[in-house]
Amino acid sequence: MKSLKISIILAVLVLELAWFCWPRLYIHGRILDEPYRNAERGAVLYAYRQHPTSETKSAYDAEVALLDRHEMQVAMAILIGVLAFDAVGIYLFWKYAPTKTAPNTKQKEH
């Protein structure tokens, strides 16, 4: 029974790790599809494409750096939440033991 519990826990952890590491697919690329500061990033990208100067390039790079920071913060928040959920789930799963109830031997007296 103990090895079955360990196998189940490891399988769930491996599946979660695979989900967490799986790359996200974007139709138009990460820069245009991510909703965080999308209007600002789109405007800077448009300005850089229209007038490629060092100022527009640095503004675009700053927006991409903000996007990278945001995605890292979201990933860390998800990871911390999943680890906390896993810790509680593993504890409850490991400590779960069905309790046996004794049959009721007392008869009601009439």
Helices and strands as residue ranges (DSSP letters): H 2-21, H 30-33, H 38-50, H 54-95
